[in-house]
Amino acid sequence: MTLRQLQTPALLVDAAILAANLGTLAAALPGPRLRPHVKAHKCTALARRQAAAGARSFTCATIRRSRGPGRRWAG
């Protein structure tokens, strides 16, 4: 697929930059200090990568979000 074939809007992610950013954030906020807010991305795959990079918990805006998708995002 080429860029012209993508339907817009489309999110494109540079995998190498994403990996570097996850590593940088995990190094800056090690252990329990790293608590990404899942509302920012609402993406299970990204939450799993954040968990693999060291996030031990996630922040949610509402209790409802933590009971449903929040659990799924965390793993």
mmCIF file of the N, C-alpha and C atoms, coordinates in Angstrom:
data_MODEL
# 
_entry.id   MODEL 
# 
loop_
_atom_site.group_PDB 
_atom_site.id 
_atom_site.type_symbol 
_atom_site.label_atom_id 
_atom_site.label_alt_id 
_atom_site.label_comp_id 
_atom_site.label_asym_id 
_atom_site.label_entity_id 
_atom_site.label_seq_id 
_atom_site.pdbx_PDB_ins_code 
_atom_site.Cartn_x 
_atom_site.Cartn_y 
_atom_site.Cartn_z 
_atom_site.occupancy 
_atom_site.B_iso_or_equiv 
_atom_site.pdbx_formal_charge 
_atom_site.auth_seq_id 
_atom_site.auth_comp_id 
_atom_site.auth_asym_id 
_atom_site.auth_atom_id 
_atom_site.pdbx_PDB_model_num 
ATOM 1   N N  . MET A 1 1  ? 0.842   -1.168 0.000  1.00 0.00 ? 1  MET A N  1 
ATOM 2   C CA . MET A 1 1  ? 0.000   0.000  0.000  1.00 0.00 ? 1  MET A CA 1 
ATOM 3   C C  . MET A 1 1  ? 0.892   1.237  0.000  1.00 0.00 ? 1  MET A C  1 
ATOM 4   N N  . THR A 1 2  ? 0.490   2.228  -0.735 1.00 0.00 ? 2  THR A N  1 
ATOM 5   C CA . THR A 1 2  ? 1.222   3.491  -0.768 1.00 0.00 ? 2  THR A CA 1 
ATOM 6   C C  . THR A 1 2  ? 0.470   4.530  0.057  1.00 0.00 ? 2  THR A C  1 
ATOM 7   N N  . LEU A 1 3  ? 1.149   5.642  0.329  1.00 0.00 ? 3  LEU A N  1 
ATOM 8   C CA . LEU A 1 3  ? 0.509   6.708  1.086  1.00 0.00 ? 3  LEU A CA 1 
ATOM 9   C C  . LEU A 1 3  ? -0.736  7.228  0.384  1.00 0.00 ? 3  LEU A C  1 
ATOM 10  N N  . ARG A 1 4  ? -0.702  7.277  -0.925 1.00 0.00 ? 4  ARG A N  1 
ATOM 11  C CA . ARG A 1 4  ? -1.862  7.779  -1.682 1.00 0.00 ? 4  ARG A CA 1 
ATOM 12  C C  . ARG A 1 4  ? -3.064  6.850  -1.595 1.00 0.00 ? 4  ARG A C  1 
ATOM 13  N N  . GLN A 1 5  ? -2.836  5.598  -1.276 1.00 0.00 ? 5  GLN A N  1 
ATOM 14  C CA . GLN A 1 5  ? -3.928  4.636  -1.177 1.00 0.00 ? 5  GLN A CA 1 
ATOM 15  C C  . GLN A 1 5  ? -4.603  4.649  0.196  1.00 0.00 ? 5  GLN A C  1 
ATOM 16  N N  . LEU A 1 6  ? -3.996  5.292  1.162  1.00 0.00 ? 6  LEU A N  1 
ATOM 17  C CA . LEU A 1 6  ? -4.574  5.353  2.503  1.00 0.00 ? 6  LEU A CA 1 
ATOM 18  C C  . LEU A 1 6  ? -5.819  6.229  2.515  1.00 0.00 ? 6  LEU A C  1 
ATOM 19  N N  . GLN A 1 7  ? -6.820  5.771  3.230  1.00 0.00 ? 7  GLN A N  1 
ATOM 20  C CA . GLN A 1 7  ? -7.980  6.620  3.452  1.00 0.00 ? 7  GLN A CA 1 
ATOM 21  C C  . GLN A 1 7  ? -7.639  7.565  4.596  1.00 0.00 ? 7  GLN A C  1 
ATOM 22  N N  . THR A 1 8  ? -8.081  8.786  4.483  1.00 0.00 ? 8  THR A N  1 
ATOM 23  C CA . THR A 1 8  ? -7.779  9.754  5.523  1.00 0.00 ? 8  THR A CA 1 
ATOM 24  C C  . THR A 1 8  ? -9.016  10.037 6.356  1.00 0.00 ? 8  THR A C  1 
ATOM 25  N N  . PRO A 1 9  ? -8.870  10.394 7.600  1.00 0.00 ? 9  PRO A N  1 
ATOM 26  C CA . PRO A 1 9  ? -7.601  10.553 8.296  1.00 0.00 ? 9  PRO A CA 1 
ATOM 27  C C  . PRO A 1 9  ? -6.991  9.187  8.627  1.00 0.00 ? 9  PRO A C  1 
ATOM 28  N N  . ALA A 1 10 ? -5.687  9.133  8.640  1.00 0.00 ? 10 ALA A N  1 
ATOM 29  C CA . ALA A 1 10 ? -4.963  7.916  8.976  1.00 0.00 ? 10 ALA A CA 1 
ATOM 30  C C  . ALA A 1 10 ? -3.798  8.274  9.901  1.00 0.00 ? 10 ALA A C  1 
ATOM 31  N N  . LEU A 1 11 ? -3.563  7.424  10.867 1.00 0.00 ? 11 LEU A N  1 
ATOM 32  C CA . LEU A 1 11 ? -2.445  7.625  11.778 1.00 0.00 ? 11 LEU A CA 1 
ATOM 33  C C  . LEU A 1 11 ? -1.273  6.787  11.285 1.00 0.00 ? 11 LEU A C  1 
ATOM 34  N N  . LEU A 1 12 ? -0.153  7.430  11.059 1.00 0.00 ? 12 LEU A N  1 
ATOM 35  C CA . LEU A 1 12 ? 1.057   6.736  10.643 1.00 0.00 ? 12 LEU A CA 1 
ATOM 36  C C  . LEU A 1 12 ? 2.077   6.866  11.763 1.00 0.00 ? 12 LEU A C  1 
ATOM 37  N N  . VAL A 1 13 ? 2.683   5.751  12.129 1.00 0.00 ? 13 VAL A N  1 
ATOM 38  C CA . VAL A 1 13 ? 3.627   5.734  13.242 1.00 0.00 ? 13 VAL A CA 1 
ATOM 39  C C  . VAL A 1 13 ? 4.963   5.197  12.756 1.00 0.00 ? 13 VAL A C  1 
ATOM 40  N N  . ASP A 1 14 ? 6.016   5.920  13.047 1.00 0.00 ? 14 ASP A N  1 
ATOM 41  C CA . ASP A 1 14 ? 7.364   5.440  12.759 1.00 0.00 ? 14 ASP A CA 1 
ATOM 42  C C  . ASP A 1 14 ? 7.749   4.514  13.910 1.00 0.00 ? 14 ASP A C  1 
ATOM 43  N N  . ALA A 1 15 ? 7.849   3.224  13.647 1.00 0.00 ? 15 ALA A N  1 
ATOM 44  C CA . ALA A 1 15 ? 8.076   2.222  14.692 1.00 0.00 ? 15 ALA A CA 1 
ATOM 45  C C  . ALA A 1 15 ? 9.376   2.462  15.460 1.00 0.00 ? 15 ALA A C  1 
ATOM 46  N N  . ALA A 1 16 ? 10.415  2.875  14.769 1.00 0.00 ? 16 ALA A N  1 
ATOM 47  C CA . ALA A 1 16 ? 11.701  3.108  15.441 1.00 0.00 ? 16 ALA A CA 1 
ATOM 48  C C  . ALA A 1 16 ? 11.609  4.302  16.399 1.00 0.00 ? 16 ALA A C  1 
ATOM 49  N N  . ILE A 1 17 ? 10.943  5.357  15.978 1.00 0.00 ? 17 ILE A N  1 
ATOM 50  C CA . ILE A 1 17 ? 10.795  6.533  16.842 1.00 0.00 ? 17 ILE A CA 1 
ATOM 51  C C  . ILE A 1 17 ? 9.893   6.204  18.031 1.00 0.00 ? 17 ILE A C  1 
ATOM 52  N N  . LEU A 1 18 ? 8.831   5.446  17.789 1.00 0.00 ? 18 LEU A N  1 
ATOM 53  C CA . LEU A 1 18 ? 7.951   5.037  18.888 1.00 0.00 ? 18 LEU A CA 1 
ATOM 54  C C  . LEU A 1 18 ? 8.736   4.232  19.920 1.00 0.00 ? 18 LEU A C  1 
ATOM 55  N N  . ALA A 1 19 ? 9.525   3.265  19.472 1.00 0.00 ? 19 ALA A N  1 
ATOM 56  C CA . ALA A 1 19 ? 10.320  2.452  20.395 1.00 0.00 ? 19 ALA A CA 1 
ATOM 57  C C  . ALA A 1 19 ? 11.297  3.313  21.188 1.00 0.00 ? 19 ALA A C  1 
ATOM 58  N N  . ALA A 1 20 ? 11.928  4.255  20.520 1.00 0.00 ? 20 ALA A N  1 
ATOM 59  C CA . ALA A 1 20 ? 12.866  5.152  21.205 1.00 0.00 ? 20 ALA A CA 1 
ATOM 60  C C  . ALA A 1 20 ? 12.141  6.002  22.235 1.00 0.00 ? 20 ALA A C  1 
ATOM 61  N N  . ASN A 1 21 ? 10.966  6.528  21.882 1.00 0.00 ? 21 ASN A N  1 
ATOM 62  C CA . ASN A 1 21 ? 10.207  7.358  22.818 1.00 0.00 ? 21 ASN A CA 1 
ATOM 63  C C  . ASN A 1 21 ? 9.732   6.554  24.028 1.00 0.00 ? 21 ASN A C  1 
ATOM 64  N N  . LEU A 1 22 ? 9.305   5.320  23.808 1.00 0.00 ? 22 LEU A N  1 
ATOM 65  C CA . LEU A 1 22 ? 8.896   4.465  24.927 1.00 0.00 ? 22 LEU A CA 1 
ATOM 66  C C  . LEU A 1 22 ? 10.073  4.218  25.872 1.00 0.00 ? 22 LEU A C  1 
ATOM 67  N N  . GLY A 1 23 ? 11.232  3.968  25.305 1.00 0.00 ? 23 GLY A N  1 
ATOM 68  C CA . GLY A 1 23 ? 12.428  3.754  26.116 1.00 0.00 ? 23 GLY A CA 1 
ATOM 69  C C  . GLY A 1 23 ? 12.847  4.992  26.883 1.00 0.00 ? 23 GLY A C  1 
ATOM 70  N N  . THR A 1 24 ? 12.772  6.142  26.239 1.00 0.00 ? 24 THR A N  1 
ATOM 71  C CA . THR A 1 24 ? 13.127  7.405  26.886 1.00 0.00 ? 24 THR A CA 1 
ATOM 72  C C  . THR A 1 24 ? 12.206  7.700  28.063 1.00 0.00 ? 24 THR A C  1 
ATOM 73  N N  . LEU A 1 25 ? 10.901  7.505  27.853 1.00 0.00 ? 25 LEU A N  1 
ATOM 74  C CA . LEU A 1 25 ? 9.935   7.757  28.922 1.00 0.00 ? 25 LEU A CA 1 
ATOM 75  C C  . LEU A 1 25 ? 10.132  6.790  30.081 1.00 0.00 ? 25 LEU A C  1 
ATOM 76  N N  . ALA A 1 26 ? 10.358  5.522  29.774 1.00 0.00 ? 26 ALA A N  1 
ATOM 77  C CA . ALA A 1 26 ? 10.578  4.521  30.829 1.00 0.00 ? 26 ALA A CA 1 
ATOM 78  C C  . ALA A 1 26 ? 11.839  4.831  31.626 1.00 0.00 ? 26 ALA A C  1 
ATOM 79  N N  . ALA A 1 27 ? 12.877  5.332  30.970 1.00 0.00 ? 27 ALA A N  1 
ATOM 80  C CA . ALA A 1 27 ? 14.116  5.679  31.667 1.00 0.00 ? 27 ALA A CA 1 
ATOM 81  C C  . ALA A 1 27 ? 13.929  6.927  32.527 1.00 0.00 ? 27 ALA A C  1 
ATOM 82  N N  . ALA A 1 28 ? 13.121  7.866  32.050 1.00 0.00 ? 28 ALA A N  1 
ATOM 83  C CA . ALA A 1 28 ? 12.904  9.110  32.793 1.00 0.00 ? 28 ALA A CA 1 
ATOM 84  C C  . ALA A 1 28 ? 12.010  8.904  34.013 1.00 0.00 ? 28 ALA A C  1 
ATOM 85  N N  . LEU A 1 29 ? 11.072  7.957  33.907 1.00 0.00 ? 29 LEU A N  1 
ATOM 86  C CA . LEU A 1 29 ? 10.123  7.687  35.007 1.00 0.00 ? 29 LEU A CA 1 
ATOM 87  C C  . LEU A 1 29 ? 10.107  6.193  35.307 1.00 0.00 ? 29 LEU A C  1 
ATOM 88  N N  . PRO A 1 30 ? 11.145  5.694  35.959 1.00 0.00 ? 30 PRO A N  1 
ATOM 89  C CA . PRO A 1 30 ? 11.231  4.254  36.194 1.00 0.00 ? 30 PRO A CA 1 
ATOM 90  C C  . PRO A 1 30 ? 10.207  3.752  37.215 1.00 0.00 ? 30 PRO A C  1 
ATOM 91  N N  . GLY A 1 31 ? 9.855   2.492  37.075 1.00 0.00 ? 31 GLY A N  1 
ATOM 92  C CA . GLY A 1 31 ? 8.982   1.833  38.044 1.00 0.00 ? 31 GLY A CA 1 
ATOM 93  C C  . GLY A 1 31 ? 7.595   2.443  38.118 1.00 0.00 ? 31 GLY A C  1 
ATOM 94  N N  . PRO A 1 32 ? 7.075   2.593  39.336 1.00 0.00 ? 32 PRO A N  1 
ATOM 95  C CA . PRO A 1 32 ? 5.694   3.049  39.500 1.00 0.00 ? 32 PRO A CA 1 
ATOM 96  C C  . PRO A 1 32 ? 5.458   4.514  39.120 1.00 0.00 ? 32 PRO A C  1 
ATOM 97  N N  . ARG A 1 33 ? 6.515   5.259  38.862 1.00 0.00 ? 33 ARG A N  1 
ATOM 98  C CA . ARG A 1 33 ? 6.343   6.666  38.461 1.00 0.00 ? 33 ARG A CA 1 
ATOM 99  C C  . ARG A 1 33 ? 5.785   6.787  37.046 1.00 0.00 ? 33 ARG A C  1 
ATOM 100 N N  . LEU A 1 34 ? 5.960   5.756  36.222 1.00 0.00 ? 34 LEU A N  1 
ATOM 101 C CA . LEU A 1 34 ? 5.474   5.783  34.845 1.00 0.00 ? 34 LEU A CA 1 
ATOM 102 C C  . LEU A 1 34 ? 4.035   5.271  34.815 1.00 0.00 ? 34 LEU A C  1 
ATOM 103 N N  . ARG A 1 35 ? 3.087   6.198  34.629 1.00 0.00 ? 35 ARG A N  1 
ATOM 104 C CA . ARG A 1 35 ? 1.662   5.847  34.586 1.00 0.00 ? 35 ARG A CA 1 
ATOM 105 C C  . ARG A 1 35 ? 1.022   6.549  33.393 1.00 0.00 ? 35 ARG A C  1 
ATOM 106 N N  . PRO A 1 36 ? 1.152   5.970  32.203 1.00 0.00 ? 36 PRO A N  1 
ATOM 107 C CA . PRO A 1 36 ? 0.575   6.615  31.012 1.00 0.00 ? 36 PRO A CA 1 
ATOM 108 C C  . PRO A 1 36 ? -0.946  6.759  31.133 1.00 0.00 ? 36 PRO A C  1 
ATOM 109 N N  . HIS A 1 37 ? -1.462  7.793  30.535 1.00 0.00 ? 37 HIS A N  1 
ATOM 110 C CA . HIS A 1 37 ? -2.904  8.034  30.532 1.00 0.00 ? 37 HIS A CA 1 
ATOM 111 C C  . HIS A 1 37 ? -3.480  7.397  29.269 1.00 0.00 ? 37 HIS A C  1 
ATOM 112 N N  . VAL A 1 38 ? -4.263  6.341  29.422 1.00 0.00 ? 38 VAL A N  1 
ATOM 113 C CA . VAL A 1 38 ? -4.746  5.594  28.261 1.00 0.00 ? 38 VAL A CA 1 
ATOM 114 C C  . VAL A 1 38 ? -5.741  6.375  27.417 1.00 0.00 ? 38 VAL A C  1 
ATOM 115 N N  . LYS A 1 39 ? -6.348  7.406  27.972 1.00 0.00 ? 39 LYS A N  1 
ATOM 116 C CA . LYS A 1 39 ? -7.284  8.202  27.175 1.00 0.00 ? 39 LYS A CA 1 
ATOM 117 C C  . LYS A 1 39 ? -6.565  8.890  26.016 1.00 0.00 ? 39 LYS A C  1 
ATOM 118 N N  . ALA A 1 40 ? -5.279  9.127  26.183 1.00 0.00 ? 40 ALA A N  1 
ATOM 119 C CA . ALA A 1 40 ? -4.521  9.812  25.142 1.00 0.00 ? 40 ALA A CA 1 
ATOM 120 C C  . ALA A 1 40 ? -4.462  9.015  23.845 1.00 0.00 ? 40 ALA A C  1 
ATOM 121 N N  . HIS A 1 41 ? -4.462  7.686  23.945 1.00 0.00 ? 41 HIS A N  1 
ATOM 122 C CA . HIS A 1 41 ? -4.339  6.904  22.714 1.00 0.00 ? 41 HIS A CA 1 
ATOM 123 C C  . HIS A 1 41 ? -5.430  5.851  22.525 1.00 0.00 ? 41 HIS A C  1 
ATOM 124 N N  . LYS A 1 42 ? -6.012  5.331  23.588 1.00 0.00 ? 42 LYS A N  1 
ATOM 125 C CA . LYS A 1 42 ? -7.070  4.313  23.510 1.00 0.00 ? 42 LYS A CA 1 
ATOM 126 C C  . LYS A 1 42 ? -6.697  3.188  22.551 1.00 0.00 ? 42 LYS A C  1 
ATOM 127 N N  . CYS A 1 43 ? -5.488  2.710  22.664 1.00 0.00 ? 43 CYS A N  1 
ATOM 128 C CA . CYS A 1 43 ? -4.966  1.705  21.730 1.00 0.00 ? 43 CYS A CA 1 
ATOM 129 C C  . CYS A 1 43 ? -4.354  0.552  22.526 1.00 0.00 ? 43 CYS A C  1 
ATOM 130 N N  . THR A 1 44 ? -4.968  -0.622 22.431 1.00 0.00 ? 44 THR A N  1 
ATOM 131 C CA . THR A 1 44 ? -4.505  -1.784 23.182 1.00 0.00 ? 44 THR A CA 1 
ATOM 132 C C  . THR A 1 44 ? -3.059  -2.139 22.838 1.00 0.00 ? 44 THR A C  1 
ATOM 133 N N  . ALA A 1 45 ? -2.722  -2.118 21.570 1.00 0.00 ? 45 ALA A N  1 
ATOM 134 C CA . ALA A 1 45 ? -1.361  -2.486 21.153 1.00 0.00 ? 45 ALA A CA 1 
ATOM 135 C C  . ALA A 1 45 ? -0.332  -1.532 21.754 1.00 0.00 ? 45 ALA A C  1 
ATOM 136 N N  . LEU A 1 46 ? -0.639  -0.242 21.781 1.00 0.00 ? 46 LEU A N  1 
ATOM 137 C CA . LEU A 1 46 ? 0.305   0.724  22.350 1.00 0.00 ? 46 LEU A CA 1 
ATOM 138 C C  . LEU A 1 46 ? 0.400   0.561  23.861 1.00 0.00 ? 46 LEU A C  1 
ATOM 139 N N  . ALA A 1 47 ? -0.712  0.323  24.525 1.00 0.00 ? 47 ALA A N  1 
ATOM 140 C CA . ALA A 1 47 ? -0.673  0.102  25.976 1.00 0.00 ? 47 ALA A CA 1 
ATOM 141 C C  . ALA A 1 47 ? 0.169   -1.117 26.321 1.00 0.00 ? 47 ALA A C  1 
ATOM 142 N N  . ARG A 1 48 ? 0.062   -2.152 25.535 1.00 0.00 ? 48 ARG A N  1 
ATOM 143 C CA . ARG A 1 48 ? 0.887   -3.345 25.776 1.00 0.00 ? 48 ARG A CA 1 
ATOM 144 C C  . ARG A 1 48 ? 2.361   -3.038 25.583 1.00 0.00 ? 48 ARG A C  1 
ATOM 145 N N  . ARG A 1 49 ? 2.683   -2.225 24.598 1.00 0.00 ? 49 ARG A N  1 
ATOM 146 C CA . ARG A 1 49 ? 4.092   -1.838 24.397 1.00 0.00 ? 49 ARG A CA 1 
ATOM 147 C C  . ARG A 1 49 ? 4.571   -0.959 25.547 1.00 0.00 ? 49 ARG A C  1 
ATOM 148 N N  . GLN A 1 50 ? 3.699   -0.092 26.058 1.00 0.00 ? 50 GLN A N  1 
ATOM 149 C CA . GLN A 1 50 ? 4.060   0.726  27.213 1.00 0.00 ? 50 GLN A CA 1 
ATOM 150 C C  . GLN A 1 50 ? 4.305   -0.166 28.428 1.00 0.00 ? 50 GLN A C  1 
ATOM 151 N N  . ALA A 1 51 ? 3.471   -1.177 28.616 1.00 0.00 ? 51 ALA A N  1 
ATOM 152 C CA . ALA A 1 51 ? 3.658   -2.110 29.732 1.00 0.00 ? 51 ALA A CA 1 
ATOM 153 C C  . ALA A 1 51 ? 4.972   -2.874 29.570 1.00 0.00 ? 51 ALA A C  1 
ATOM 154 N N  . ALA A 1 52 ? 5.271   -3.304 28.362 1.00 0.00 ? 52 ALA A N  1 
ATOM 155 C CA . ALA A 1 52 ? 6.527   -4.023 28.111 1.00 0.00 ? 52 ALA A CA 1 
ATOM 156 C C  . ALA A 1 52 ? 7.738   -3.124 28.361 1.00 0.00 ? 52 ALA A C  1 
ATOM 157 N N  . ALA A 1 53 ? 7.562   -1.816 28.173 1.00 0.00 ? 53 ALA A N  1 
ATOM 158 C CA . ALA A 1 53 ? 8.657   -0.868 28.390 1.00 0.00 ? 53 ALA A CA 1 
ATOM 159 C C  . ALA A 1 53 ? 8.799   -0.474 29.856 1.00 0.00 ? 53 ALA A C  1 
ATOM 160 N N  . GLY A 1 54 ? 7.880   -0.940 30.709 1.00 0.00 ? 54 GLY A N  1 
ATOM 161 C CA . GLY A 1 54 ? 8.044   -0.670 32.127 1.00 0.00 ? 54 GLY A CA 1 
ATOM 162 C C  . GLY A 1 54 ? 6.862   -0.066 32.845 1.00 0.00 ? 54 GLY A C  1 
ATOM 163 N N  . ALA A 1 55 ? 5.817   0.331  32.120 1.00 0.00 ? 55 ALA A N  1 
ATOM 164 C CA . ALA A 1 55 ? 4.644   0.891  32.795 1.00 0.00 ? 55 ALA A CA 1 
ATOM 165 C C  . ALA A 1 55 ? 3.972   -0.200 33.616 1.00 0.00 ? 55 ALA A C  1 
ATOM 166 N N  . ARG A 1 56 ? 3.829   0.040  34.921 1.00 0.00 ? 56 ARG A N  1 
ATOM 167 C CA . ARG A 1 56 ? 3.210   -0.961 35.796 1.00 0.00 ? 56 ARG A CA 1 
ATOM 168 C C  . ARG A 1 56 ? 1.746   -0.667 36.057 1.00 0.00 ? 56 ARG A C  1 
ATOM 169 N N  . SER A 1 57 ? 1.343   0.565  35.740 1.00 0.00 ? 57 SER A N  1 
ATOM 170 C CA . SER A 1 57 ? -0.057  0.945  35.908 1.00 0.00 ? 57 SER A CA 1 
ATOM 171 C C  . SER A 1 57 ? -0.387  2.011  34.879 1.00 0.00 ? 57 SER A C  1 
ATOM 172 N N  . PHE A 1 58 ? -1.675  2.231  34.703 1.00 0.00 ? 58 PHE A N  1 
ATOM 173 C CA . PHE A 1 58 ? -2.152  3.216  33.744 1.00 0.00 ? 58 PHE A CA 1 
ATOM 174 C C  . PHE A 1 58 ? -3.131  4.150  34.440 1.00 0.00 ? 58 PHE A C  1 
ATOM 175 N N  . THR A 1 59 ? -3.205  5.358  33.963 1.00 0.00 ? 59 THR A N  1 
ATOM 176 C CA . THR A 1 59 ? -4.135  6.336  34.500 1.00 0.00 ? 59 THR A CA 1 
ATOM 177 C C  . THR A 1 59 ? -5.353  6.394  33.592 1.00 0.00 ? 59 THR A C  1 
ATOM 178 N N  . CYS A 1 60 ? -6.524  6.428  34.204 1.00 0.00 ? 60 CYS A N  1 
ATOM 179 C CA . CYS A 1 60 ? -7.781  6.542  33.468 1.00 0.00 ? 60 CYS A CA 1 
ATOM 180 C C  . CYS A 1 60 ? -8.556  7.736  34.012 1.00 0.00 ? 60 CYS A C  1 
ATOM 181 N N  . ALA A 1 61 ? -9.366  8.339  33.168 1.00 0.00 ? 61 ALA A N  1 
ATOM 182 C CA . ALA A 1 61 ? -10.137 9.510  33.574 1.00 0.00 ? 61 ALA A CA 1 
ATOM 183 C C  . ALA A 1 61 ? -11.329 9.137  34.437 1.00 0.00 ? 61 ALA A C  1 
ATOM 184 N N  . THR A 1 62 ? -11.888 7.956  34.222 1.00 0.00 ? 62 THR A N  1 
ATOM 185 C CA . THR A 1 62 ? -13.089 7.562  34.953 1.00 0.00 ? 62 THR A CA 1 
ATOM 186 C C  . THR A 1 62 ? -12.967 6.134  35.466 1.00 0.00 ? 62 THR A C  1 
ATOM 187 N N  . ILE A 1 63 ? -13.721 5.818  36.482 1.00 0.00 ? 63 ILE A N  1 
ATOM 188 C CA . ILE A 1 63 ? -13.745 4.451  37.007 1.00 0.00 ? 63 ILE A CA 1 
ATOM 189 C C  . ILE A 1 63 ? -14.274 3.496  35.947 1.00 0.00 ? 63 ILE A C  1 
ATOM 190 N N  . ARG A 1 64 ? -15.274 3.931  35.214 1.00 0.00 ? 64 ARG A N  1 
ATOM 191 C CA . ARG A 1 64 ? -15.841 3.080  34.147 1.00 0.00 ? 64 ARG A CA 1 
ATOM 192 C C  . ARG A 1 64 ? -14.762 2.662  33.153 1.00 0.00 ? 64 ARG A C  1 
ATOM 193 N N  . ARG A 1 65 ? -13.919 3.592  32.764 1.00 0.00 ? 65 ARG A N  1 
ATOM 194 C CA . ARG A 1 65 ? -12.863 3.280  31.796 1.00 0.00 ? 65 ARG A CA 1 
ATOM 195 C C  . ARG A 1 65 ? -11.864 2.276  32.384 1.00 0.00 ? 65 ARG A C  1 
ATOM 196 N N  . SER A 1 66 ? -11.594 2.375  33.667 1.00 0.00 ? 66 SER A N  1 
ATOM 197 C CA . SER A 1 66 ? -10.639 1.446  34.283 1.00 0.00 ? 66 SER A CA 1 
ATOM 198 C C  . SER A 1 66 ? -11.222 0.045  34.409 1.00 0.00 ? 66 SER A C  1 
ATOM 199 N N  . ARG A 1 67 ? -12.519 -0.058 34.543 1.00 0.00 ? 67 ARG A N  1 
ATOM 200 C CA . ARG A 1 67 ? -13.148 -1.375 34.684 1.00 0.00 ? 67 ARG A CA 1 
ATOM 201 C C  . ARG A 1 67 ? -13.280 -2.099 33.363 1.00 0.00 ? 67 ARG A C  1 
ATOM 202 N N  . GLY A 1 68 ? -13.454 -1.381 32.294 1.00 0.00 ? 68 GLY A N  1 
ATOM 203 C CA . GLY A 1 68 ? -13.639 -2.017 30.989 1.00 0.00 ? 68 GLY A CA 1 
ATOM 204 C C  . GLY A 1 68 ? -12.358 -2.000 30.199 1.00 0.00 ? 68 GLY A C  1 
ATOM 205 N N  . PRO A 1 69 ? -12.255 -1.038 29.293 1.00 0.00 ? 69 PRO A N  1 
ATOM 206 C CA . PRO A 1 69 ? -11.070 -0.978 28.421 1.00 0.00 ? 69 PRO A CA 1 
ATOM 207 C C  . PRO A 1 69 ? -9.767  -0.828 29.193 1.00 0.00 ? 69 PRO A C  1 
ATOM 208 N N  . GLY A 1 70 ? -9.780  -0.157 30.348 1.00 0.00 ? 70 GLY A N  1 
ATOM 209 C CA . GLY A 1 70 ? -8.538  0.026  31.112 1.00 0.00 ? 70 GLY A CA 1 
ATOM 210 C C  . GLY A 1 70 ? -7.872  -1.286 31.451 1.00 0.00 ? 70 GLY A C  1 
ATOM 211 N N  . ARG A 1 71 ? -8.646  -2.260 31.846 1.00 0.00 ? 71 ARG A N  1 
ATOM 212 C CA . ARG A 1 71 ? -8.071  -3.587 32.139 1.00 0.00 ? 71 ARG A CA 1 
ATOM 213 C C  . ARG A 1 71 ? -7.503  -4.234 30.888 1.00 0.00 ? 71 ARG A C  1 
ATOM 214 N N  . ARG A 1 72 ? -8.242  -4.131 29.796 1.00 0.00 ? 72 ARG A N  1 
ATOM 215 C CA . ARG A 1 72 ? -7.800  -4.742 28.547 1.00 0.00 ? 72 ARG A CA 1 
ATOM 216 C C  . ARG A 1 72 ? -6.503  -4.087 28.075 1.00 0.00 ? 72 ARG A C  1 
ATOM 217 N N  . TRP A 1 73 ? -6.432  -2.740 28.192 1.00 0.00 ? 73 TRP A N  1 
ATOM 218 C CA . TRP A 1 73 ? -5.234  -2.041 27.753 1.00 0.00 ? 73 TRP A CA 1 
ATOM 219 C C  . TRP A 1 73 ? -4.015  -2.464 28.560 1.00 0.00 ? 73 TRP A C  1 
ATOM 220 N N  . ALA A 1 74 ? -4.230  -2.705 29.833 1.00 0.00 ? 74 ALA A N  1 
ATOM 221 C CA . ALA A 1 74 ? -3.099  -3.036 30.695 1.00 0.00 ? 74 ALA A CA 1 
ATOM 222 C C  . ALA A 1 74 ? -2.598  -4.453 30.470 1.00 0.00 ? 74 ALA A C  1 
ATOM 223 N N  . GLY A 1 75 ? -3.347  -5.248 29.797 1.00 0.00 ? 75 GLY A N  1 
ATOM 224 C CA . GLY A 1 75 ? -2.742  -6.504 29.491 1.00 0.00 ? 75 GLY A CA 1 
ATOM 225 C C  . GLY A 1 75 ? -3.506  -7.732 29.572 1.00 0.00 ? 75 GLY A C  1 
# 
